[in-house]
Amino acid sequence: MNARKVAVLGATGVVGQRFLRLLERHPWFRIAEVVASDASRGKPYAEATRWTAEGDMPASARDLEVKGLDEDLDADLVFSALPSGTAGAAERACARRGRPVFTNAADLRMEDDVPIIVPEVNPDHLALVAPRKGGGFVVASGNCTSVILALALKPLQDRFGLAACHVVSFQALSGAGYPGVPSLDVLANVVPHIPGEEAKVETEPRKILGTVRDGRIVPASFPMSATCTRVPVLEGHMEAVTVRLASLADDAAIVEALQSFRGGAQDLRLPSAPPIPVRYRTEVDRPQPRRDAAEGDGMTVVVGRLRPDPVLGWKFLVAGSNTVRGAAGGTILAAELAVSQGLA
């Protein structure tokens, strides 16, 4: 496969930098354009960017001239790490110019013509953009908490059905971007409100776990309730999940469903697909963000502490990387899926 030229919108920000790190040696994609705000336009990327990601800035990006959002791009497809409020219009403009756009931003996730793709969970949702094969469209990845949750719920939905779900999230500081949450607010503390987050977590997983019918996505029908908090952890979101299953199950059957889940992305030999998207750990003190967020190079979510719940039936914990699986890595994997299907 000839490497496709890609552009990264919002390339100077935290998620944009993560995109560049993951794309630096990607076998299918080559960084061709970096795009940012007018304040950075015309500057070399190295001059325009305060590098905050781990390791060194990718050599292939250092000397690229930063383009503006209104410029046409020499790229076969586009990755967007733009902030909410700016992303939607810019992504639609790129799509109108014939570019497939794969976005990490929230602006268009709930639009009827934009699927939220988690390749192991809902690859069939790409049917929404298939009629625009060879042209422009927008594919979204979910909110970081929603993606981690959807991966943990999908094996249970497939095997037993889902009747209700309640989740409490403990979200890492890296999810707030840079410079993020003020230290005096979060050190030795828990912040009990993340603006807009609970609404996303109560709607996005139901869209991801929904079905395509008559050219649109019908969300899964089970009710969702979420409480989202910010905690003094650098990387990796933890979620306490309680579910009511639609059919009877015991703990052994639930664990087996989680452990055997693969979702098919690995069968397609997608470069970013982990061999095991969901891992179940039996230790009483796992998962933990510090120990488990890097599982599968950050693309595997880790479930543990399954036990009966007297209110809904079952409860467990899940942890995963918010900056890889929940952001740039998951978006790149969605693009790989689209390429494998001849859509991009």
Contacts in CASP RR format, 6 or more apart in sequence:
PFRMAT RR
TARGET T0000
AUTHOR 0000-0000-0000
METHOD contacts of the structure
MODEL  1
MNARKVAVLGATGVVGQRFLRLLERHPWFRIAEVVASDASRGKPYAEATR
WTAEGDMPASARDLEVKGLDEDLDADLVFSALPSGTAGAAERACARRGRP
VFTNAADLRMEDDVPIIVPEVNPDHLALVAPRKGGGFVVASGNCTSVILA
LALKPLQDRFGLAACHVVSFQALSGAGYPGVPSLDVLANVVPHIPGEEAK
VETEPRKILGTVRDGRIVPASFPMSATCTRVPVLEGHMEAVTVRLASLAD
DAAIVEALQSFRGGAQDLRLPSAPPIPVRYRTEVDRPQPRRDAAEGDGMT
VVVGRLRPDPVLGWKFLVAGSNTVRGAAGGTILAAELAVSQGLA
1 27 0 8 1.000
1 28 0 8 1.000
1 339 0 8 1.000
3 26 0 8 1.000
3 27 0 8 1.000
3 28 0 8 1.000
3 29 0 8 1.000
3 30 0 8 1.000
4 28 0 8 1.000
4 29 0 8 1.000
4 30 0 8 1.000
4 76 0 8 1.000
4 77 0 8 1.000
4 339 0 8 1.000
4 344 0 8 1.000
5 30 0 8 1.000
5 32 0 8 1.000
5 33 0 8 1.000
5 74 0 8 1.000
5 75 0 8 1.000
5 76 0 8 1.000
6 23 0 8 1.000
6 29 0 8 1.000
6 30 0 8 1.000
6 31 0 8 1.000
6 32 0 8 1.000
6 33 0 8 1.000
6 75 0 8 1.000
6 76 0 8 1.000
6 77 0 8 1.000
6 78 0 8 1.000
6 79 0 8 1.000
7 32 0 8 1.000
7 33 0 8 1.000
7 34 0 8 1.000
7 35 0 8 1.000
7 67 0 8 1.000
7 73 0 8 1.000
7 74 0 8 1.000
7 75 0 8 1.000
7 77 0 8 1.000
7 78 0 8 1.000
7 79 0 8 1.000
7 99 0 8 1.000
8 16 0 8 1.000
8 19 0 8 1.000
8 20 0 8 1.000
8 23 0 8 1.000
8 31 0 8 1.000
8 33 0 8 1.000
8 34 0 8 1.000
8 35 0 8 1.000
8 78 0 8 1.000
8 79 0 8 1.000
8 80 0 8 1.000
8 81 0 8 1.000
9 35 0 8 1.000
9 36 0 8 1.000
9 69 0 8 1.000
9 78 0 8 1.000
9 79 0 8 1.000
9 80 0 8 1.000
9 81 0 8 1.000
9 82 0 8 1.000
9 87 0 8 1.000
9 90 0 8 1.000
9 91 0 8 1.000
9 94 0 8 1.000
10 16 0 8 1.000
10 34 0 8 1.000
10 35 0 8 1.000
10 36 0 8 1.000
10 37 0 8 1.000
10 80 0 8 1.000
10 81 0 8 1.000
10 82 0 8 1.000
10 83 0 8 1.000
11 17 0 8 1.000
11 19 0 8 1.000
11 20 0 8 1.000
11 34 0 8 1.000
11 35 0 8 1.000
11 36 0 8 1.000
11 45 0 8 1.000
11 49 0 8 1.000
11 61 0 8 1.000
11 66 0 8 1.000
11 81 0 8 1.000
12 34 0 8 1.000
12 36 0 8 1.000
12 37 0 8 1.000
12 40 0 8 1.000
12 45 0 8 1.000
12 48 0 8 1.000
12 49 0 8 1.000
12 50 0 8 1.000
12 66 0 8 1.000
13 36 0 8 1.000
13 49 0 8 1.000
13 52 0 8 1.000
13 81 0 8 1.000
13 177 0 8 1.000
13 178 0 8 1.000
14 52 0 8 1.000
14 53 0 8 1.000
14 174 0 8 1.000
14 177 0 8 1.000
14 178 0 8 1.000
14 323 0 8 1.000
15 81 0 8 1.000
15 104 0 8 1.000
15 177 0 8 1.000
15 323 0 8 1.000
15 327 0 8 1.000
15 328 0 8 1.000
16 79 0 8 1.000
16 81 0 8 1.000
16 328 0 8 1.000
17 49 0 8 1.000
17 51 0 8 1.000
17 52 0 8 1.000
17 53 0 8 1.000
17 57 0 8 1.000
18 53 0 8 1.000
18 81 0 8 1.000
18 323 0 8 1.000
18 324 0 8 1.000
18 327 0 8 1.000
18 328 0 8 1.000
18 329 0 8 1.000
19 79 0 8 1.000
19 81 0 8 1.000
19 328 0 8 1.000
19 331 0 8 1.000
19 332 0 8 1.000
20 31 0 8 1.000
20 34 0 8 1.000
20 53 0 8 1.000
20 57 0 8 1.000
20 58 0 8 1.000
20 61 0 8 1.000
21 53 0 8 1.000
21 54 0 8 1.000
21 55 0 8 1.000
21 58 0 8 1.000
21 328 0 8 1.000
22 272 0 8 1.000
22 324 0 8 1.000
22 328 0 8 1.000
22 329 0 8 1.000
22 332 0 8 1.000
23 29 0 8 1.000
23 30 0 8 1.000
23 31 0 8 1.000
23 58 0 8 1.000
23 79 0 8 1.000
23 332 0 8 1.000
24 31 0 8 1.000
24 58 0 8 1.000
24 60 0 8 1.000
24 61 0 8 1.000
26 271 0 8 1.000
26 332 0 8 1.000
27 271 0 8 1.000
28 271 0 8 1.000
28 336 0 8 1.000
28 339 0 8 1.000
29 77 0 8 1.000
29 332 0 8 1.000
29 335 0 8 1.000
30 60 0 8 1.000
31 58 0 8 1.000
31 60 0 8 1.000
31 61 0 8 1.000
31 64 0 8 1.000
32 64 0 8 1.000
32 73 0 8 1.000
32 74 0 8 1.000
32 75 0 8 1.000
33 64 0 8 1.000
33 67 0 8 1.000
33 73 0 8 1.000
33 74 0 8 1.000
33 75 0 8 1.000
34 45 0 8 1.000
34 61 0 8 1.000
34 64 0 8 1.000
34 65 0 8 1.000
34 66 0 8 1.000
34 67 0 8 1.000
35 66 0 8 1.000
35 67 0 8 1.000
35 68 0 8 1.000
35 69 0 8 1.000
35 71 0 8 1.000
35 73 0 8 1.000
36 48 0 8 1.000
36 66 0 8 1.000
36 67 0 8 1.000
36 68 0 8 1.000
37 68 0 8 1.000
37 69 0 8 1.000
38 68 0 8 1.000
40 48 0 8 1.000
40 49 0 8 1.000
40 66 0 8 1.000
41 66 0 8 1.000
41 67 0 8 1.000
41 68 0 8 1.000
42 48 0 8 1.000
42 65 0 8 1.000
42 66 0 8 1.000
42 67 0 8 1.000
43 65 0 8 1.000
43 66 0 8 1.000
44 62 0 8 1.000
44 63 0 8 1.000
44 64 0 8 1.000
44 65 0 8 1.000
44 66 0 8 1.000
45 57 0 8 1.000
45 61 0 8 1.000
45 62 0 8 1.000
45 63 0 8 1.000
45 64 0 8 1.000
45 65 0 8 1.000
45 66 0 8 1.000
46 57 0 8 1.000
46 61 0 8 1.000
46 62 0 8 1.000
46 63 0 8 1.000
48 66 0 8 1.000
49 57 0 8 1.000
51 57 0 8 1.000
52 178 0 8 1.000
67 73 0 8 1.000
69 82 0 8 1.000
69 86 0 8 1.000
69 90 0 8 1.000
69 93 0 8 1.000
70 93 0 8 1.000
72 97 0 8 1.000
73 94 0 8 1.000
73 97 0 8 1.000
73 99 0 8 1.000
75 99 0 8 1.000
76 99 0 8 1.000
76 100 0 8 1.000
76 344 0 8 1.000
77 99 0 8 1.000
77 100 0 8 1.000
77 101 0 8 1.000
77 102 0 8 1.000
77 335 0 8 1.000
77 344 0 8 1.000
78 91 0 8 1.000
78 94 0 8 1.000
78 99 0 8 1.000
78 100 0 8 1.000
78 101 0 8 1.000
78 102 0 8 1.000
79 101 0 8 1.000
79 102 0 8 1.000
79 103 0 8 1.000
79 104 0 8 1.000
79 328 0 8 1.000
79 331 0 8 1.000
79 332 0 8 1.000
79 335 0 8 1.000
80 87 0 8 1.000
80 90 0 8 1.000
80 91 0 8 1.000
80 94 0 8 1.000
80 101 0 8 1.000
80 102 0 8 1.000
80 103 0 8 1.000
80 104 0 8 1.000
80 105 0 8 1.000
81 104 0 8 1.000
81 105 0 8 1.000
81 327 0 8 1.000
81 328 0 8 1.000
82 88 0 8 1.000
82 90 0 8 1.000
82 91 0 8 1.000
82 103 0 8 1.000
82 105 0 8 1.000
83 105 0 8 1.000
84 105 0 8 1.000
84 106 0 8 1.000
84 107 0 8 1.000
85 107 0 8 1.000
87 103 0 8 1.000
87 105 0 8 1.000
87 106 0 8 1.000
87 107 0 8 1.000
87 108 0 8 1.000
88 103 0 8 1.000
88 105 0 8 1.000
88 107 0 8 1.000
88 108 0 8 1.000
91 101 0 8 1.000
91 103 0 8 1.000
91 105 0 8 1.000
91 107 0 8 1.000
91 108 0 8 1.000
91 138 0 8 1.000
92 108 0 8 1.000
92 138 0 8 1.000
94 101 0 8 1.000
94 136 0 8 1.000
95 101 0 8 1.000
95 136 0 8 1.000
95 137 0 8 1.000
95 138 0 8 1.000
96 136 0 8 1.000
97 136 0 8 1.000
98 134 0 8 1.000
98 135 0 8 1.000
98 136 0 8 1.000
99 135 0 8 1.000
99 136 0 8 1.000
100 129 0 8 1.000
100 134 0 8 1.000
100 135 0 8 1.000
100 136 0 8 1.000
100 137 0 8 1.000
100 139 0 8 1.000
100 335 0 8 1.000
100 338 0 8 1.000
100 343 0 8 1.000
100 344 0 8 1.000
101 136 0 8 1.000
101 137 0 8 1.000
101 138 0 8 1.000
101 139 0 8 1.000
102 139 0 8 1.000
102 140 0 8 1.000
102 141 0 8 1.000
102 331 0 8 1.000
102 332 0 8 1.000
102 334 0 8 1.000
102 335 0 8 1.000
102 338 0 8 1.000
102 344 0 8 1.000
103 138 0 8 1.000
103 139 0 8 1.000
103 140 0 8 1.000
103 141 0 8 1.000
103 331 0 8 1.000
104 140 0 8 1.000
104 141 0 8 1.000
104 142 0 8 1.000
104 327 0 8 1.000
104 328 0 8 1.000
104 331 0 8 1.000
105 140 0 8 1.000
106 142 0 8 1.000
106 143 0 8 1.000
106 200 0 8 1.000
108 114 0 8 1.000
108 138 0 8 1.000
108 140 0 8 1.000
109 116 0 8 1.000
109 140 0 8 1.000
109 142 0 8 1.000
109 143 0 8 1.000
109 200 0 8 1.000
109 204 0 8 1.000
109 207 0 8 1.000
110 203 0 8 1.000
110 204 0 8 1.000
110 207 0 8 1.000
111 138 0 8 1.000
112 216 0 8 1.000
112 217 0 8 1.000
113 128 0 8 1.000
113 129 0 8 1.000
113 137 0 8 1.000
113 138 0 8 1.000
114 128 0 8 1.000
114 138 0 8 1.000
114 139 0 8 1.000
114 140 0 8 1.000
115 122 0 8 1.000
115 125 0 8 1.000
115 126 0 8 1.000
115 128 0 8 1.000
115 129 0 8 1.000
115 139 0 8 1.000
115 140 0 8 1.000
115 217 0 8 1.000
116 122 0 8 1.000
116 125 0 8 1.000
116 140 0 8 1.000
116 141 0 8 1.000
116 142 0 8 1.000
116 146 0 8 1.000
116 204 0 8 1.000
116 207 0 8 1.000
116 208 0 8 1.000
117 123 0 8 1.000
117 125 0 8 1.000
117 126 0 8 1.000
117 139 0 8 1.000
117 140 0 8 1.000
117 141 0 8 1.000
117 334 0 8 1.000
117 337 0 8 1.000
117 338 0 8 1.000
118 141 0 8 1.000
118 142 0 8 1.000
118 147 0 8 1.000
118 150 0 8 1.000
118 151 0 8 1.000
118 154 0 8 1.000
118 208 0 8 1.000
118 330 0 8 1.000
118 334 0 8 1.000
119 263 0 8 1.000
119 264 0 8 1.000
119 265 0 8 1.000
119 270 0 8 1.000
119 273 0 8 1.000
119 330 0 8 1.000
119 333 0 8 1.000
119 334 0 8 1.000
119 336 0 8 1.000
119 337 0 8 1.000
120 151 0 8 1.000
120 154 0 8 1.000
120 261 0 8 1.000
120 262 0 8 1.000
120 263 0 8 1.000
120 264 0 8 1.000
120 265 0 8 1.000
120 273 0 8 1.000
120 277 0 8 1.000
121 150 0 8 1.000
121 151 0 8 1.000
121 154 0 8 1.000
121 208 0 8 1.000
121 209 0 8 1.000
121 263 0 8 1.000
122 208 0 8 1.000
122 209 0 8 1.000
122 210 0 8 1.000
123 264 0 8 1.000
123 265 0 8 1.000
123 337 0 8 1.000
124 212 0 8 1.000
125 208 0 8 1.000
125 212 0 8 1.000
125 217 0 8 1.000
126 139 0 8 1.000
126 337 0 8 1.000
126 338 0 8 1.000
126 341 0 8 1.000
126 343 0 8 1.000
127 212 0 8 1.000
127 215 0 8 1.000
128 212 0 8 1.000
128 215 0 8 1.000
128 216 0 8 1.000
128 217 0 8 1.000
129 137 0 8 1.000
129 138 0 8 1.000
129 139 0 8 1.000
129 338 0 8 1.000
129 343 0 8 1.000
130 341 0 8 1.000
130 343 0 8 1.000
133 342 0 8 1.000
133 343 0 8 1.000
134 343 0 8 1.000
134 344 0 8 1.000
137 343 0 8 1.000
139 334 0 8 1.000
139 335 0 8 1.000
139 338 0 8 1.000
141 147 0 8 1.000
141 326 0 8 1.000
141 327 0 8 1.000
141 330 0 8 1.000
141 331 0 8 1.000
141 334 0 8 1.000
142 204 0 8 1.000
142 208 0 8 1.000
142 326 0 8 1.000
143 197 0 8 1.000
143 200 0 8 1.000
143 201 0 8 1.000
143 204 0 8 1.000
143 326 0 8 1.000
144 171 0 8 1.000
144 175 0 8 1.000
144 237 0 8 1.000
144 322 0 8 1.000
144 323 0 8 1.000
144 325 0 8 1.000
144 326 0 8 1.000
144 327 0 8 1.000
145 167 0 8 1.000
145 169 0 8 1.000
145 171 0 8 1.000
145 197 0 8 1.000
145 200 0 8 1.000
145 201 0 8 1.000
145 226 0 8 1.000
145 228 0 8 1.000
145 237 0 8 1.000
145 239 0 8 1.000
145 322 0 8 1.000
146 200 0 8 1.000
146 201 0 8 1.000
146 204 0 8 1.000
146 205 0 8 1.000
146 208 0 8 1.000
147 208 0 8 1.000
147 325 0 8 1.000
147 326 0 8 1.000
147 330 0 8 1.000
148 237 0 8 1.000
148 239 0 8 1.000
148 301 0 8 1.000
148 318 0 8 1.000
148 319 0 8 1.000
148 320 0 8 1.000
148 322 0 8 1.000
148 325 0 8 1.000
148 326 0 8 1.000
149 167 0 8 1.000
149 201 0 8 1.000
149 205 0 8 1.000
149 239 0 8 1.000
149 241 0 8 1.000
149 318 0 8 1.000
150 204 0 8 1.000
150 205 0 8 1.000
150 208 0 8 1.000
150 209 0 8 1.000
151 277 0 8 1.000
151 278 0 8 1.000
151 301 0 8 1.000
151 318 0 8 1.000
151 325 0 8 1.000
152 239 0 8 1.000
152 241 0 8 1.000
152 258 0 8 1.000
152 278 0 8 1.000
152 301 0 8 1.000
152 303 0 8 1.000
152 316 0 8 1.000
152 318 0 8 1.000
153 162 0 8 1.000
153 165 0 8 1.000
153 205 0 8 1.000
153 209 0 8 1.000
153 241 0 8 1.000
153 243 0 8 1.000
154 209 0 8 1.000
154 261 0 8 1.000
154 263 0 8 1.000
154 278 0 8 1.000
155 257 0 8 1.000
155 258 0 8 1.000
155 260 0 8 1.000
155 261 0 8 1.000
155 278 0 8 1.000
156 162 0 8 1.000
156 243 0 8 1.000
156 245 0 8 1.000
156 254 0 8 1.000
156 257 0 8 1.000
156 258 0 8 1.000
157 209 0 8 1.000
157 220 0 8 1.000
158 257 0 8 1.000
158 261 0 8 1.000
159 249 0 8 1.000
159 253 0 8 1.000
159 254 0 8 1.000
159 257 0 8 1.000
160 245 0 8 1.000
160 246 0 8 1.000
160 247 0 8 1.000
160 249 0 8 1.000
160 253 0 8 1.000
160 254 0 8 1.000
160 257 0 8 1.000
161 245 0 8 1.000
161 246 0 8 1.000
161 247 0 8 1.000
162 209 0 8 1.000
162 220 0 8 1.000
162 222 0 8 1.000
162 243 0 8 1.000
162 244 0 8 1.000
162 245 0 8 1.000
162 246 0 8 1.000
163 222 0 8 1.000
163 243 0 8 1.000
163 244 0 8 1.000
163 245 0 8 1.000
163 246 0 8 1.000
164 222 0 8 1.000
164 223 0 8 1.000
164 224 0 8 1.000
164 243 0 8 1.000
164 244 0 8 1.000
164 312 0 8 1.000
165 205 0 8 1.000
165 222 0 8 1.000
165 223 0 8 1.000
165 224 0 8 1.000
165 225 0 8 1.000
165 241 0 8 1.000
165 242 0 8 1.000
165 243 0 8 1.000
165 244 0 8 1.000
166 224 0 8 1.000
166 225 0 8 1.000
166 226 0 8 1.000
166 241 0 8 1.000
166 242 0 8 1.000
166 243 0 8 1.000
166 312 0 8 1.000
167 201 0 8 1.000
167 224 0 8 1.000
167 225 0 8 1.000
167 226 0 8 1.000
167 227 0 8 1.000
167 239 0 8 1.000
167 240 0 8 1.000
167 241 0 8 1.000
167 242 0 8 1.000
168 226 0 8 1.000
168 227 0 8 1.000
168 228 0 8 1.000
168 229 0 8 1.000
168 239 0 8 1.000
168 240 0 8 1.000
169 197 0 8 1.000
169 201 0 8 1.000
169 226 0 8 1.000
169 227 0 8 1.000
169 228 0 8 1.000
169 229 0 8 1.000
169 237 0 8 1.000
169 238 0 8 1.000
169 239 0 8 1.000
169 240 0 8 1.000
170 190 0 8 1.000
170 229 0 8 1.000
170 231 0 8 1.000
170 233 0 8 1.000
170 237 0 8 1.000
170 238 0 8 1.000
170 239 0 8 1.000
170 240 0 8 1.000
170 289 0 8 1.000
171 194 0 8 1.000
171 197 0 8 1.000
171 228 0 8 1.000
171 229 0 8 1.000
171 230 0 8 1.000
171 231 0 8 1.000
171 237 0 8 1.000
171 322 0 8 1.000
172 231 0 8 1.000
172 233 0 8 1.000
172 234 0 8 1.000
172 235 0 8 1.000
172 236 0 8 1.000
172 237 0 8 1.000
172 289 0 8 1.000
172 293 0 8 1.000
172 322 0 8 1.000
173 180 0 8 1.000
173 181 0 8 1.000
173 186 0 8 1.000
173 230 0 8 1.000
173 231 0 8 1.000
173 232 0 8 1.000
173 233 0 8 1.000
173 234 0 8 1.000
174 234 0 8 1.000
174 235 0 8 1.000
174 236 0 8 1.000
174 322 0 8 1.000
174 323 0 8 1.000
175 237 0 8 1.000
175 322 0 8 1.000
175 323 0 8 1.000
175 327 0 8 1.000
176 194 0 8 1.000
176 230 0 8 1.000
181 191 0 8 1.000
181 230 0 8 1.000
185 191 0 8 1.000
186 230 0 8 1.000
186 231 0 8 1.000
186 232 0 8 1.000
187 232 0 8 1.000
188 232 0 8 1.000
189 232 0 8 1.000
190 229 0 8 1.000
190 230 0 8 1.000
190 231 0 8 1.000
190 232 0 8 1.000
191 229 0 8 1.000
191 230 0 8 1.000
191 231 0 8 1.000
192 227 0 8 1.000
192 229 0 8 1.000
193 228 0 8 1.000
193 229 0 8 1.000
194 228 0 8 1.000
194 229 0 8 1.000
194 230 0 8 1.000
197 226 0 8 1.000
197 228 0 8 1.000
198 226 0 8 1.000
198 227 0 8 1.000
198 228 0 8 1.000
201 224 0 8 1.000
201 226 0 8 1.000
201 228 0 8 1.000
202 224 0 8 1.000
202 225 0 8 1.000
202 226 0 8 1.000
203 219 0 8 1.000
203 224 0 8 1.000
205 220 0 8 1.000
205 224 0 8 1.000
206 219 0 8 1.000
206 220 0 8 1.000
206 221 0 8 1.000
206 222 0 8 1.000
206 224 0 8 1.000
207 217 0 8 1.000
207 219 0 8 1.000
209 219 0 8 1.000
209 220 0 8 1.000
210 217 0 8 1.000
210 218 0 8 1.000
210 219 0 8 1.000
210 220 0 8 1.000
211 217 0 8 1.000
211 218 0 8 1.000
211 220 0 8 1.000
212 218 0 8 1.000
222 244 0 8 1.000
231 238 0 8 1.000
233 289 0 8 1.000
233 290 0 8 1.000
235 289 0 8 1.000
235 293 0 8 1.000
235 321 0 8 1.000
235 322 0 8 1.000
235 323 0 8 1.000
236 289 0 8 1.000
236 293 0 8 1.000
236 319 0 8 1.000
236 320 0 8 1.000
236 321 0 8 1.000
236 322 0 8 1.000
236 323 0 8 1.000
237 289 0 8 1.000
237 319 0 8 1.000
237 320 0 8 1.000
237 322 0 8 1.000
238 287 0 8 1.000
238 288 0 8 1.000
238 289 0 8 1.000
238 317 0 8 1.000
238 318 0 8 1.000
238 319 0 8 1.000
238 320 0 8 1.000
239 317 0 8 1.000
239 318 0 8 1.000
239 319 0 8 1.000
240 315 0 8 1.000
240 317 0 8 1.000
241 315 0 8 1.000
241 316 0 8 1.000
241 317 0 8 1.000
241 318 0 8 1.000
242 309 0 8 1.000
242 311 0 8 1.000
242 312 0 8 1.000
242 313 0 8 1.000
242 314 0 8 1.000
242 315 0 8 1.000
243 312 0 8 1.000
243 313 0 8 1.000
243 314 0 8 1.000
243 315 0 8 1.000
244 312 0 8 1.000
244 313 0 8 1.000
244 314 0 8 1.000
245 313 0 8 1.000
245 314 0 8 1.000
249 314 0 8 1.000
251 306 0 8 1.000
251 307 0 8 1.000
251 308 0 8 1.000
251 314 0 8 1.000
254 306 0 8 1.000
254 314 0 8 1.000
255 280 0 8 1.000
255 306 0 8 1.000
258 278 0 8 1.000
258 280 0 8 1.000
258 303 0 8 1.000
259 278 0 8 1.000
259 279 0 8 1.000
259 280 0 8 1.000
261 277 0 8 1.000
261 278 0 8 1.000
262 276 0 8 1.000
262 277 0 8 1.000
263 277 0 8 1.000
265 273 0 8 1.000
265 277 0 8 1.000
265 333 0 8 1.000
265 337 0 8 1.000
266 273 0 8 1.000
266 274 0 8 1.000
266 275 0 8 1.000
266 277 0 8 1.000
268 337 0 8 1.000
268 340 0 8 1.000
270 333 0 8 1.000
270 336 0 8 1.000
270 337 0 8 1.000
270 340 0 8 1.000
271 336 0 8 1.000
272 299 0 8 1.000
272 329 0 8 1.000
272 330 0 8 1.000
272 332 0 8 1.000
272 333 0 8 1.000
272 336 0 8 1.000
273 299 0 8 1.000
273 333 0 8 1.000
273 336 0 8 1.000
274 295 0 8 1.000
274 296 0 8 1.000
274 297 0 8 1.000
274 298 0 8 1.000
274 299 0 8 1.000
274 300 0 8 1.000
275 296 0 8 1.000
276 296 0 8 1.000
276 300 0 8 1.000
277 299 0 8 1.000
277 300 0 8 1.000
277 301 0 8 1.000
278 300 0 8 1.000
278 301 0 8 1.000
278 302 0 8 1.000
278 303 0 8 1.000
279 295 0 8 1.000
279 300 0 8 1.000
279 301 0 8 1.000
279 302 0 8 1.000
279 303 0 8 1.000
280 302 0 8 1.000
280 303 0 8 1.000
280 304 0 8 1.000
280 306 0 8 1.000
281 287 0 8 1.000
281 292 0 8 1.000
281 302 0 8 1.000
281 303 0 8 1.000
281 304 0 8 1.000
282 304 0 8 1.000
284 305 0 8 1.000
286 292 0 8 1.000
286 302 0 8 1.000
286 304 0 8 1.000
286 305 0 8 1.000
287 302 0 8 1.000
287 303 0 8 1.000
287 304 0 8 1.000
287 317 0 8 1.000
287 318 0 8 1.000
287 319 0 8 1.000
287 320 0 8 1.000
288 319 0 8 1.000
289 319 0 8 1.000
289 320 0 8 1.000
292 302 0 8 1.000
292 319 0 8 1.000
292 320 0 8 1.000
293 319 0 8 1.000
293 320 0 8 1.000
293 321 0 8 1.000
293 322 0 8 1.000
294 321 0 8 1.000
295 301 0 8 1.000
295 302 0 8 1.000
295 320 0 8 1.000
297 324 0 8 1.000
298 320 0 8 1.000
298 321 0 8 1.000
298 324 0 8 1.000
298 325 0 8 1.000
298 329 0 8 1.000
299 321 0 8 1.000
299 324 0 8 1.000
299 325 0 8 1.000
299 329 0 8 1.000
299 330 0 8 1.000
299 333 0 8 1.000
300 320 0 8 1.000
300 325 0 8 1.000
301 318 0 8 1.000
301 319 0 8 1.000
301 320 0 8 1.000
301 325 0 8 1.000
302 318 0 8 1.000
302 319 0 8 1.000
302 320 0 8 1.000
303 316 0 8 1.000
303 317 0 8 1.000
303 318 0 8 1.000
304 316 0 8 1.000
304 317 0 8 1.000
304 318 0 8 1.000
305 315 0 8 1.000
305 316 0 8 1.000
305 317 0 8 1.000
306 314 0 8 1.000
306 315 0 8 1.000
306 316 0 8 1.000
307 314 0 8 1.000
307 315 0 8 1.000
307 316 0 8 1.000
308 314 0 8 1.000
308 315 0 8 1.000
309 315 0 8 1.000
320 326 0 8 1.000
324 330 0 8 1.000
335 344 0 8 1.000
338 344 0 8 1.000
END
